[in-house]
C-alpha cells in the first residue's frame, strides 16, 4: 500500500513539474543598483525592500521566459528602475504615493540565447508607461509591482510575439 501511495505521489509531482521542464529560463543581473532612480521603500528597510523587489521581478521575468521555446535562455541586465509613484520624506512615516506624474520606468538590455549559447535576439530597452493609471484592466491590481509587471507584460508580448509558444 505504501508503495502505491509513493508511486501516485511521484507521478503527480512529475506532471506538475513537467511543464516547467520544457520552458525557457531566465537570468537577471542588477547592474549598479545603488544608482537606480527609485527603489525607495518608504518605511521598509532599504536592503530588505530592494531584495524583495528584485526577487519579485526575477520571478516575473521567469514567468515571461517560460512562454519562450524550450532550451532558450532570456538574459536580462537591469540598469535602472523607477517604481510607479514616489516616496515622500515628510515626517516619521514615509509612504509611496501613486500619481499619474510618477510613472514606472525600467531600463535594461536583454539577450535570448539558444541551447548552444548563440544569441537569437537582443536589444537595449527603455520602458516607460506614461498611461499606467489609465484603463481599468490591471491584471495585477492587488499584487506588488502591479504597474511594473503590466508594463513588462506589454513589452514582452510586443517584442516576442512571433517567438511565444502557446501552452
N, CA and C atoms as an extended XYZ file, in Angstrom:
501
Properties=species:S:1:pos:R:3:atomname:S:1:resname:S:1:resid:I:1 pbc="F F F"
N         0.814       -1.190        0.000 N   UNK     1
C         0.000        0.000        0.000 CA  UNK     1
C         0.861        1.258        0.000 C   UNK     1
N         1.944        1.254        0.840 N   UNK     2
C         2.828        2.406        0.911 CA  UNK     2
C         3.487        2.657       -0.440 C   UNK     2
N         3.828        1.579       -1.121 N   UNK     3
C         4.480        1.713       -2.421 CA  UNK     3
C         3.519        2.335       -3.449 C   UNK     3
N         2.245        1.985       -3.394 N   UNK     4
C         1.238        2.556       -4.300 CA  UNK     4
C         1.086        4.052       -4.063 C   UNK     4
N         1.043        4.451       -2.797 N   UNK     5
C         0.912        5.877       -2.469 CA  UNK     5
C         2.145        6.631       -2.936 C   UNK     5
N         3.296        6.051       -2.737 N   UNK     6
C         4.538        6.690       -3.175 CA  UNK     6
C         4.553        6.856       -4.690 C   UNK     6
N         4.137        5.830       -5.429 N   UNK     7
C         4.109        5.907       -6.889 CA  UNK     7
C         3.133        6.981       -7.374 C   UNK     7
N         1.951        7.051       -6.771 N   UNK     8
C         0.958        8.050       -7.149 CA  UNK     8
C         1.494        9.458       -6.860 C   UNK     8
N         2.138        9.621       -5.718 N   UNK     9
C         2.707       10.917       -5.345 CA  UNK     9
C         3.793       11.334       -6.331 C   UNK     9
N         4.689       10.430       -6.671 N   UNK    10
C         5.764       10.739       -7.618 CA  UNK    10
C         5.213       11.041       -9.010 C   UNK    10
N         4.232       10.286       -9.431 N   UNK    11
C         3.620       10.512      -10.737 CA  UNK    11
C         2.942       11.884      -10.796 C   UNK    11
N         2.210       12.218       -9.742 N   UNK    12
C         1.541       13.525       -9.678 CA  UNK    12
C         2.570       14.655       -9.695 C   UNK    12
N         3.628       14.512       -8.925 N   UNK    13
C         4.677       15.538       -8.872 CA  UNK    13
C         5.332       15.713      -10.233 C   UNK    13
N         5.557       14.628      -10.944 N   UNK    14
C         6.201       14.743      -12.256 CA  UNK    14
C         5.308       15.474      -13.255 C   UNK    14
N         3.988       15.287      -13.166 N   UNK    15
C         3.076       16.017      -14.051 CA  UNK    15
C         3.048       17.508      -13.726 C   UNK    15
N         3.138       17.818      -12.451 N   UNK    16
C         3.119       19.223      -12.047 CA  UNK    16
C         4.397       19.947      -12.441 C   UNK    16
N         5.515       19.256      -12.409 N   UNK    17
C         6.799       19.875      -12.730 CA  UNK    17
C         7.124       19.827      -14.217 C   UNK    17
N         6.508       18.963      -14.964 N   UNK    18
C         6.827       18.771      -16.377 CA  UNK    18
C         6.689       20.020      -17.240 C   UNK    18
N         5.638       20.830      -17.102 N   UNK    19
C         5.529       21.995      -17.976 CA  UNK    19
C         6.721       22.937      -17.862 C   UNK    19
N         7.279       23.094      -16.673 N   UNK    20
C         8.424       23.975      -16.498 CA  UNK    20
C         9.700       23.389      -17.084 C   UNK    20
N         9.777       22.098      -17.188 N   UNK    21
C        10.977       21.468      -17.722 CA  UNK    21
C        11.135       21.729      -19.215 C   UNK    21
N        10.062       22.093      -19.893 N   UNK    22
C        10.100       22.317      -21.325 CA  UNK    22
C         9.945       23.785      -21.701 C   UNK    22
N        10.252       24.665      -20.748 N   UNK    23
C        10.139       26.100      -20.993 CA  UNK    23
C        11.516       26.745      -20.924 C   UNK    23
N        11.608       27.933      -21.512 N   UNK    24
C        12.855       28.689      -21.439 CA  UNK    24
C        13.097       29.132      -20.000 C   UNK    24
N        14.318       29.514      -19.715 N   UNK    25
C        14.677       30.002      -18.389 CA  UNK    25
C        15.092       31.466      -18.485 C   UNK    25
N        15.278       32.080      -17.340 N   UNK    26
C        15.715       33.472      -17.332 CA  UNK    26
C        16.844       33.660      -16.337 C   UNK    26
N        17.667       34.659      -16.612 N   UNK    27
C        18.742       35.076      -15.710 CA  UNK    27
C        18.683       36.597      -15.641 C   UNK    27
N        18.641       37.140      -14.425 N   UNK    28
C        18.548       38.586      -14.257 CA  UNK    28
C        19.766       39.090      -13.502 C   UNK    28
N        20.374       40.143      -14.027 N   UNK    29
C        21.511       40.802      -13.393 CA  UNK    29
C        21.082       42.223      -13.030 C   UNK    29
N        21.447       42.666      -11.845 N   UNK    30
C        21.103       44.011      -11.367 CA  UNK    30
C        22.375       44.850      -11.355 C   UNK    30
N        22.633       45.570      -12.435 N   UNK    31
C        23.854       46.344      -12.587 CA  UNK    31
C        23.745       47.689      -11.876 C   UNK    31
N        24.708       47.977      -11.017 N   UNK    32
C        24.839       49.273      -10.332 CA  UNK    32
C        23.527       49.731       -9.708 C   UNK    32
N        22.899       48.849       -8.917 N   UNK    33
C        21.578       49.135       -8.352 CA  UNK    33
C        21.559       50.346       -7.418 C   UNK    33
N        22.682       50.725       -6.887 N   UNK    34
C        22.707       51.886       -5.980 CA  UNK    34
C        22.424       53.193       -6.718 C   UNK    34
N        22.573       53.193       -8.033 N   UNK    35
C        22.312       54.411       -8.803 CA  UNK    35
C        20.928       54.404       -9.466 C   UNK    35
N        20.104       53.416       -9.162 N   UNK    36
C        18.765       53.378       -9.744 CA  UNK    36
C        17.966       54.601       -9.303 C   UNK    36
N        17.097       55.053      -10.190 N   UNK    37
C        16.293       56.249       -9.928 CA  UNK    37
C        15.441       56.148       -8.675 C   UNK    37
N        14.694       55.048       -8.552 N   UNK    38
C        13.761       54.961       -7.430 CA  UNK    38
C        13.420       53.515       -7.097 C   UNK    38
N        14.090       53.022       -6.076 N   UNK    39
C        13.673       51.760       -5.470 CA  UNK    39
C        13.585       51.991       -3.962 C   UNK    39
N        13.119       53.192       -3.606 N   UNK    40
C        12.989       53.570       -2.201 CA  UNK    40
C        11.768       52.893       -1.607 C   UNK    40
N        11.939       52.417       -0.409 N   UNK    41
C        10.927       51.584        0.221 CA  UNK    41
C         9.842       52.334        0.959 C   UNK    41
N        10.089       53.546        1.331 N   UNK    42
C         9.169       54.187        2.259 CA  UNK    42
C         9.610       53.810        3.659 C   UNK    42
N         8.806       53.038        4.370 N   UNK    43
C         9.127       52.684        5.757 CA  UNK    43
C         9.929       51.400        5.912 C   UNK    43
N         9.990       50.542        4.900 N   UNK    44
C        10.768       49.304        4.998 CA  UNK    44
C        12.259       49.609        5.051 C   UNK    44
N        13.039       48.641        5.524 N   UNK    45
C        14.491       48.763        5.442 CA  UNK    45
C        14.905       48.698        3.977 C   UNK    45
N        15.846       49.527        3.579 N   UNK    46
C        16.236       49.611        2.165 CA  UNK    46
C        16.711       48.276        1.598 C   UNK    46
N        17.594       47.582        2.322 N   UNK    47
C        18.139       46.322        1.806 CA  UNK    47
C        17.041       45.268        1.672 C   UNK    47
N        16.204       45.132        2.686 N   UNK    48
C        15.112       44.149        2.633 CA  UNK    48
C        14.148       44.465        1.493 C   UNK    48
N        13.811       45.735        1.362 N   UNK    49
C        12.900       46.145        0.302 CA  UNK    49
C        13.503       45.847       -1.065 C   UNK    49
N        14.762       46.240       -1.276 N   UNK    50
C        15.440       46.017       -2.553 CA  UNK    50
C        15.477       44.521       -2.883 C   UNK    50
N        15.845       43.700       -1.915 N   UNK    51
C        15.911       42.253       -2.153 CA  UNK    51
C        14.539       41.688       -2.495 C   UNK    51
N        13.501       42.156       -1.800 N   UNK    52
C        12.142       41.683       -2.086 CA  UNK    52
C        11.695       42.111       -3.484 C   UNK    52
N        11.981       43.353       -3.854 N   UNK    53
C        11.624       43.868       -5.175 CA  UNK    53
C        12.361       43.084       -6.261 C   UNK    53
N        13.668       42.893       -6.087 N   UNK    54
C        14.453       42.172       -7.090 CA  UNK    54
C        13.958       40.742       -7.243 C   UNK    54
N        13.660       40.086       -6.138 N   UNK    55
C        13.171       38.706       -6.192 CA  UNK    55
C        11.827       38.643       -6.933 C   UNK    55
N        10.965       39.621       -6.654 N   UNK    56
C         9.654       39.676       -7.312 CA  UNK    56
C         9.820       39.877       -8.825 C   UNK    56
N        10.703       40.791       -9.228 N   UNK    57
C        10.967       41.000      -10.650 CA  UNK    57
C        11.577       39.738      -11.285 C   UNK    57
N        12.491       39.077      -10.588 N   UNK    58
C        13.114       37.867      -11.128 CA  UNK    58
C        12.076       36.775      -11.371 C   UNK    58
N        11.144       36.624      -10.449 N   UNK    59
C        10.058       35.649      -10.634 CA  UNK    59
C         9.211       36.019      -11.849 C   UNK    59
N         8.960       37.313      -12.012 N   UNK    60
C         8.133       37.742      -13.136 CA  UNK    60
C         8.855       37.515      -14.466 C   UNK    60
N        10.144       37.829      -14.532 N   UNK    61
C        10.904       37.557      -15.755 CA  UNK    61
C        10.934       36.055      -16.049 C   UNK    61
N        11.021       35.227      -15.010 N   UNK    62
C        11.000       33.769      -15.209 CA  UNK    62
C         9.653       33.328      -15.773 C   UNK    62
N         8.577       33.927      -15.273 N   UNK    63
C         7.235       33.602      -15.777 CA  UNK    63
C         7.117       33.996      -17.253 C   UNK    63
N         7.629       35.161      -17.608 N   UNK    64
C         7.596       35.597      -19.002 CA  UNK    64
C         8.441       34.668      -19.874 C   UNK    64
N         9.636       34.349      -19.414 N   UNK    65
C        10.540       33.495      -20.190 CA  UNK    65
C         9.950       32.115      -20.435 C   UNK    65
N         9.115       31.645      -19.532 N   UNK    66
C         8.507       30.321      -19.681 CA  UNK    66
C         7.640       30.223      -20.936 C   UNK    66
N         7.255       31.363      -21.501 N   UNK    67
C         6.453       31.362      -22.725 CA  UNK    67
C         7.308       31.205      -23.983 C   UNK    67
N         8.625       31.280      -23.825 N   UNK    68
C         9.529       31.108      -24.970 CA  UNK    68
C         9.812       29.623      -25.191 C   UNK    68
N        10.311       29.267      -26.373 N   UNK    69
C        10.602       27.856      -26.653 CA  UNK    69
C        11.602       27.246      -25.675 C   UNK    69
N        11.472       25.952      -25.491 N   UNK    70
C        12.354       25.206      -24.592 CA  UNK    70
C        13.814       25.379      -24.994 C   UNK    70
N        14.669       25.240      -24.014 N   UNK    71
C        16.118       25.299      -24.181 CA  UNK    71
C        16.637       26.687      -24.549 C   UNK    71
N        15.777       27.698      -24.483 N   UNK    72
C        16.248       29.066      -24.679 CA  UNK    72
C        16.433       29.711      -23.309 C   UNK    72
N        17.274       30.733      -23.269 N   UNK    73
C        17.508       31.477      -22.042 CA  UNK    73
C        17.305       32.954      -22.321 C   UNK    73
N        16.518       33.600      -21.478 N   UNK    74
C        16.320       35.039      -21.554 CA  UNK    74
C        17.220       35.671      -20.498 C   UNK    74
N        18.228       36.410      -20.955 N   UNK    75
C        19.139       37.102      -20.043 CA  UNK    75
C        18.762       38.577      -20.009 C   UNK    75
N        18.566       39.077      -18.797 N   UNK    76
C        18.183       40.465      -18.591 CA  UNK    76
C        19.263       41.131      -17.743 C   UNK    76
N        19.722       42.304      -18.179 N   UNK    77
C        20.656       43.098      -17.389 CA  UNK    77
C        19.977       44.438      -17.092 C   UNK    77
N        19.457       44.586      -15.875 N   UNK    78
C        18.712       45.780      -15.490 CA  UNK    78
C        19.698       46.870      -15.083 C   UNK    78
N        19.545       48.053      -15.703 N   UNK    79
C        20.456       49.163      -15.426 CA  UNK    79
C        19.780       50.326      -14.713 C   UNK    79
N        18.446       50.357      -14.675 N   UNK    80
C        17.747       51.407      -13.940 CA  UNK    80
C        16.312       50.981      -13.667 C   UNK    80
N        15.808       51.379      -12.506 N   UNK    81
C        14.425       51.119      -12.125 CA  UNK    81
C        13.874       52.383      -11.482 C   UNK    81
N        12.664       52.734      -11.875 N   UNK    82
C        11.926       53.828      -11.249 CA  UNK    82
C        10.519       53.294      -11.030 C   UNK    82
N        10.215       52.934       -9.806 N   UNK    83
C         8.915       52.342       -9.497 CA  UNK    83
C         7.804       53.364       -9.653 C   UNK    83
N         6.610       52.883       -9.920 N   UNK    84
C         5.446       53.767      -10.007 CA  UNK    84
C         5.269       54.467       -8.674 C   UNK    84
N         4.942       55.748       -8.738 N   UNK    85
C         4.747       56.518       -7.516 CA  UNK    85
C         6.049       57.153       -7.053 C   UNK    85
N         5.970       57.798       -5.907 N   UNK    86
C         7.130       58.464       -5.337 CA  UNK    86
C         7.029       58.375       -3.821 C   UNK    86
N         8.176       58.292       -3.172 N   UNK    87
C         8.218       58.224       -1.719 CA  UNK    87
C         8.444       59.617       -1.177 C   UNK    87
N         7.519       60.081       -0.368 N   UNK    88
C         7.632       61.406        0.230 CA  UNK    88
C         8.281       61.286        1.596 C   UNK    88
N         9.186       62.195        1.857 N   UNK    89
C        10.008       62.107        3.063 CA  UNK    89
C         9.513       62.986        4.198 C   UNK    89
N         8.256       63.361        4.203 N   UNK    90
C         7.726       64.220        5.260 CA  UNK    90
C         7.383       63.432        6.504 C   UNK    90
N         7.859       63.899        7.647 N   UNK    91
C         7.502       63.287        8.921 CA  UNK    91
C         8.168       61.942        9.149 C   UNK    91
N         7.667       61.247       10.149 N   UNK    92
C         8.221       59.956       10.548 CA  UNK    92
C         7.838       58.863        9.559 C   UNK    92
N         6.584       58.869        9.123 N   UNK    93
C         6.104       57.847        8.194 CA  UNK    93
C         6.348       58.276        6.756 C   UNK    93
N         7.117       57.466        6.042 N   UNK    94
C         7.369       57.725        4.622 CA  UNK    94
C         6.550       56.723        3.835 C   UNK    94
N         5.719       57.222        2.952 N   UNK    95
C         4.863       56.333        2.174 CA  UNK    95
C         5.022       56.607        0.690 C   UNK    95
N         4.781       55.580       -0.096 N   UNK    96
C         4.824       55.716       -1.551 CA  UNK    96
C         3.458       56.191       -2.026 C   UNK    96
N         3.452       57.315       -2.716 N   UNK    97
C         2.232       57.908       -3.244 CA  UNK    97
C         2.181       57.628       -4.745 C   UNK    97
N         1.089       57.025       -5.203 N   UNK    98
C         0.925       56.718       -6.624 CA  UNK    98
C         0.086       57.824       -7.265 C   UNK    98
N         0.689       58.529       -8.213 N   UNK    99
C         0.002       59.558       -9.001 CA  UNK    99
C         0.449       59.408      -10.442 C   UNK    99
N        -0.356       59.927      -11.353 N   UNK   100
C        -0.055       59.804      -12.785 CA  UNK   100
C         1.300       60.401      -13.164 C   UNK   100
N         1.753       61.401      -12.434 N   UNK   101
C         3.023       62.044      -12.806 CA  UNK   101
C         4.245       61.202      -12.435 C   UNK   101
N         4.053       60.155      -11.633 N   UNK   102
C         5.157       59.283      -11.223 CA  UNK   102
C         5.039       57.930      -11.918 C   UNK   102
N         5.295       57.906      -13.202 N   UNK   103
C         5.110       56.676      -13.982 CA  UNK   103
C         6.267       55.699      -13.779 C   UNK   103
N         5.980       54.397      -13.937 N   UNK   104
C         7.039       53.397      -13.805 CA  UNK   104
C         7.969       53.423      -15.019 C   UNK   104
N         9.235       53.178      -14.761 N   UNK   105
C        10.247       53.127      -15.819 CA  UNK   105
C        11.229       52.009      -15.497 C   UNK   105
N        11.796       51.455      -16.541 N   UNK   106
C        12.831       50.448      -16.352 CA  UNK   106
C        13.719       50.428      -17.597 C   UNK   106
N        15.011       50.425      -17.368 N   UNK   107
C        15.985       50.315      -18.453 CA  UNK   107
C        16.738       48.999      -18.286 C   UNK   107
N        16.876       48.274      -19.381 N   UNK   108
C        17.620       47.013      -19.340 CA  UNK   108
C        18.018       46.610      -20.743 C   UNK   108
N        18.946       45.693      -20.800 N   UNK   109
C        19.269       45.058      -22.072 CA  UNK   109
C        18.878       43.589      -21.918 C   UNK   109
N        18.608       42.960      -23.037 N   UNK   110
C        18.259       41.540      -22.972 CA  UNK   110
C        18.921       40.793      -24.120 C   UNK   110
N        19.065       39.508      -23.902 N   UNK   111
C        19.519       38.571      -24.930 CA  UNK   111
C        18.684       37.313      -24.791 C   UNK   111
N        18.287       36.755      -25.920 N   UNK   112
C        17.679       35.429      -25.925 CA  UNK   112
C        18.706       34.517      -26.569 C   UNK   112
N        19.100       33.484      -25.821 N   UNK   113
C        20.116       32.547      -26.286 CA  UNK   113
C        19.484       31.202      -26.586 C   UNK   113
N        20.005       30.527      -27.613 N   UNK   114
C        19.532       29.172      -27.894 CA  UNK   114
C        20.292       28.182      -27.016 C   UNK   114
N        20.052       26.903      -27.203 N   UNK   115
C        20.658       25.860      -26.372 CA  UNK   115
C        22.181       25.850      -26.469 C   UNK   115
N        22.724       26.337      -27.597 N   UNK   116
C        24.175       26.365      -27.783 CA  UNK   116
C        24.802       27.676      -27.324 C   UNK   116
N        23.999       28.584      -26.779 N   UNK   117
C        24.514       29.860      -26.310 CA  UNK   117
C        24.593       30.927      -27.383 C   UNK   117
N        24.048       30.647      -28.558 N   UNK   118
C        24.048       31.616      -29.659 CA  UNK   118
C        22.924       32.639      -29.430 C   UNK   118
N        23.240       33.911      -29.631 N   UNK   119
C        22.252       34.974      -29.447 CA  UNK   119
C        21.244       34.945      -30.593 C   UNK   119
N        19.971       34.788      -30.240 N   UNK   120
C        18.882       34.768      -31.216 CA  UNK   120
C        18.322       36.173      -31.405 C   UNK   120
N        18.214       36.883      -30.288 N   UNK   121
C        17.632       38.220      -30.314 CA  UNK   121
C        18.200       39.002      -29.136 C   UNK   121
N        18.470       40.298      -29.343 N   UNK   122
C        18.962       41.138      -28.255 CA  UNK   122
C        18.633       42.591      -28.538 C   UNK   122
N        18.603       43.392      -27.480 N   UNK   123
C        18.320       44.813      -27.649 CA  UNK   123
C        18.526       45.533      -26.318 C   UNK   123
N        18.623       46.861      -26.404 N   UNK   124
C        18.619       47.753      -25.249 CA  UNK   124
C        17.193       48.272      -25.136 C   UNK   124
N        16.634       48.277      -23.936 N   UNK   125
C        15.239       48.644      -23.757 CA  UNK   125
C        15.118       49.778      -22.741 C   UNK   125
N        14.325       50.775      -23.106 N   UNK   126
C        13.954       51.851      -22.193 CA  UNK   126
C        12.431       51.839      -22.136 C   UNK   126
N        11.901       51.316      -21.041 N   UNK   127
C        10.451       51.214      -20.874 CA  UNK   127
C         9.954       52.345      -19.988 C   UNK   127
N         8.828       52.891      -20.370 N   UNK   128
C         8.174       53.929      -19.581 CA  UNK   128
C         6.690       53.859      -19.907 C   UNK   128
N         5.870       53.761      -18.891 N   UNK   129
C         4.430       53.674      -19.107 CA  UNK   129
C         3.760       54.927      -18.563 C   UNK   129
N         3.639       55.940      -19.426 N   UNK   130
C         3.061       57.224      -19.026 CA  UNK   130
C         1.560       57.121      -18.743 C   UNK   130
N         0.907       56.112      -19.296 N   UNK   131
C        -0.544       55.969      -19.092 CA  UNK   131
C        -0.857       54.797      -18.155 C   UNK   131
N         0.036       54.559      -17.198 N   UNK   132
C        -0.102       53.384      -16.337 CA  UNK   132
C        -1.365       53.395      -15.483 C   UNK   132
N        -1.933       54.557      -15.237 N   UNK   133
C        -3.153       54.619      -14.423 CA  UNK   133
C        -4.419       54.679      -15.268 C   UNK   133
N        -4.265       54.750      -16.574 N   UNK   134
C        -5.423       54.770      -17.466 CA  UNK   134
C        -5.928       53.360      -17.696 C   UNK   134
N        -7.183       53.229      -17.925 N   UNK   135
C        -7.757       51.909      -18.161 CA  UNK   135
C        -8.059       51.218      -16.846 C   UNK   135
N        -8.984       50.330      -16.882 N   UNK   136
C        -9.416       49.664      -15.651 CA  UNK   136
C        -8.976       48.204      -15.584 C   UNK   136
N        -8.280       47.736      -16.606 N   UNK   137
C        -7.922       46.329      -16.660 CA  UNK   137
C        -6.483       46.118      -16.184 C   UNK   137
N        -6.270       46.227      -14.887 N   UNK   138
C        -4.950       45.960      -14.343 CA  UNK   138
C        -4.921       44.525      -13.829 C   UNK   138
N        -4.211       43.680      -14.548 N   UNK   139
C        -4.129       42.258      -14.238 CA  UNK   139
C        -3.590       42.002      -12.831 C   UNK   139
N        -2.703       42.868      -12.385 N   UNK   140
C        -2.047       42.683      -11.091 CA  UNK   140
C        -2.552       43.695      -10.059 C   UNK   140
N        -3.823       43.979      -10.091 N   UNK   141
C        -4.420       45.034       -9.270 CA  UNK   141
C        -4.000       44.959       -7.803 C   UNK   141
N        -4.040       43.826       -7.203 N   UNK   142
C        -3.727       43.691       -5.773 CA  UNK   142
C        -2.376       43.029       -5.530 C   UNK   142
N        -1.499       43.106       -6.487 N   UNK   143
C        -0.177       42.482       -6.376 CA  UNK   143
C         0.911       43.537       -6.244 C   UNK   143
N         1.989       43.151       -5.635 N   UNK   144
C         3.165       44.011       -5.556 CA  UNK   144
C         3.700       44.271       -6.961 C   UNK   144
N         4.094       45.486       -7.237 N   UNK   145
C         4.670       45.893       -8.527 CA  UNK   145
C         3.701       45.697       -9.695 C   UNK   145
N         2.423       45.861       -9.446 N   UNK   146
C         1.410       45.630      -10.474 CA  UNK   146
C         1.597       46.463      -11.727 C   UNK   146
N         1.891       47.745      -11.574 N   UNK   147
C         2.066       48.618      -12.740 CA  UNK   147
C         3.311       48.227      -13.532 C   UNK   147
N         4.370       47.892      -12.816 N   UNK   148
C         5.618       47.499      -13.472 CA  UNK   148
C         5.464       46.159      -14.192 C   UNK   148
N         4.783       45.214      -13.575 N   UNK   149
C         4.565       43.912      -14.199 CA  UNK   149
C         3.720       44.035      -15.463 C   UNK   149
N         2.692       44.873      -15.414 N   UNK   150
C         1.862       45.099      -16.600 CA  UNK   150
C         2.709       45.710      -17.717 C   UNK   150
N         3.568       46.656      -17.374 N   UNK   151
C         4.446       47.284      -18.359 CA  UNK   151
C         5.385       46.241      -18.977 C   UNK   151
N         5.940       45.352      -18.158 N   UNK   152
C         6.819       44.293      -18.664 CA  UNK   152
C         6.054       43.290      -19.520 C   UNK   152
N         4.833       42.949      -19.118 N   UNK   153
C         3.995       42.045      -19.917 CA  UNK   153
C         3.766       42.617      -21.312 C   UNK   153
N         3.414       43.903      -21.371 N   UNK   154
C         3.160       44.546      -22.666 CA  UNK   154
C         4.407       44.535      -23.533 C   UNK   154
N         5.554       44.854      -22.939 N   UNK   155
C         6.822       44.831      -23.680 CA  UNK   155
C         7.105       43.416      -24.194 C   UNK   155
N         6.951       42.428      -23.333 N   UNK   156
C         7.259       41.044      -23.702 CA  UNK   156
C         6.363       40.573      -24.848 C   UNK   156
N         5.072       40.825      -24.735 N   UNK   157
C         4.133       40.402      -25.777 CA  UNK   157
C         4.472       41.038      -27.119 C   UNK   157
N         4.822       42.308      -27.109 N   UNK   158
C         5.145       43.012      -28.353 CA  UNK   158
C         6.490       42.558      -28.912 C   UNK   158
N         7.471       42.393      -28.066 N   UNK   159
C         8.831       42.067      -28.501 CA  UNK   159
C         8.959       40.631      -28.983 C   UNK   159
N         8.269       39.707      -28.330 N   UNK   160
C         8.458       38.285      -28.618 CA  UNK   160
C         7.216       37.620      -29.211 C   UNK   160
N         6.312       38.401      -29.794 N   UNK   161
C         5.044       37.842      -30.272 CA  UNK   161
C         5.239       36.680      -31.244 C   UNK   161
N         6.272       36.713      -32.077 N   UNK   162
C         6.467       35.613      -33.028 CA  UNK   162
C         7.248       34.438      -32.429 C   UNK   162
N         7.745       34.586      -31.191 N   UNK   163
C         8.520       33.525      -30.554 CA  UNK   163
C         7.748       32.792      -29.463 C   UNK   163
N         6.642       33.384      -29.001 N   UNK   164
C         5.900       32.828      -27.854 CA  UNK   164
C         5.280       31.489      -28.246 C   UNK   164
N         5.489       30.514      -27.383 N   UNK   165
C         4.940       29.178      -27.570 CA  UNK   165
C         3.624       29.098      -26.830 C   UNK   165
N         2.557       28.751      -27.504 N   UNK   166
C         1.266       28.624      -26.827 CA  UNK   166
C         1.251       27.340      -26.010 C   UNK   166
N         0.630       27.435      -24.851 N   UNK   167
C         0.630       26.287      -23.927 CA  UNK   167
C        -0.725       25.639      -23.865 C   UNK   167
